[in-house]
Amino acid sequence: MTDVDELFPTSSEGLPDAQDVTVVRLHDGDELDLRIRPVRKRVGDDVLRMLAYNDSIPGPILHVDQGSRLTVEVQNEGDMEATVHWHGLRVENRYDGVPFETQPPIPVGGHYTQQIQFPDAGVYWYHPHIREDYGLELGLYGTVVVEPSDPSYLFSSRSPCQCTVVSRSPSLVTLTTISEPCWTFSVGPGIEPL
């Protein structure tokens, strides 16, 4: 049987600390550098080796205008081959991030340029499509907020959303209701986000 440590690196020594999530406001024609690399993240009493987009877990919130086109420069400094899949966005097939189907995997140390368009307003997400069980669990995911061009559109990033978070402990279940702008996320008492 193979030792788990032999499959994926686990040491966090010498890695940069994970950063707080930021909102990156992007406009038509902008370029985004998206770097995949390992970081150190404190979870409870433990310091873990995790993976991040631009050093944050989750990755940066990308806030773009409907109808925009961006150039995304992906640099893979992670532990394995990677792609970036733009979940729910209507993009050109070659930029969809599905390995061996729409693009070749980005090797460790490699680079890939994607041209991403945002024809539809809404909330989407980005993540890898190689070993999702590893990349997603270790932090490779992020939110995309596409601001509608029509101000009467049902969704707006300024619209309030409600979310109920369930926190469980051996003897207590806590429900916390959050009402904030849709693209932000806060947590209730006793709940620590990754």
Secondary structure, DSSP 8 states (H G I E B T S, - for coil): ---HHHHS----TT--B-B---EEEE-TT-EEEEEEEEEEEEETTEEEEEEEETTBSS--EEEEETT-EEEEEEEE-SSS-B--EEET----GGGS--BTTTB--B-TT-EEEEEEE--S-EEEEEE-SSSHHHHTTTT--EEEEEE-SSTTSS--TTSEEEEEEEEEETTEEEEEEEEEETT-----TT----
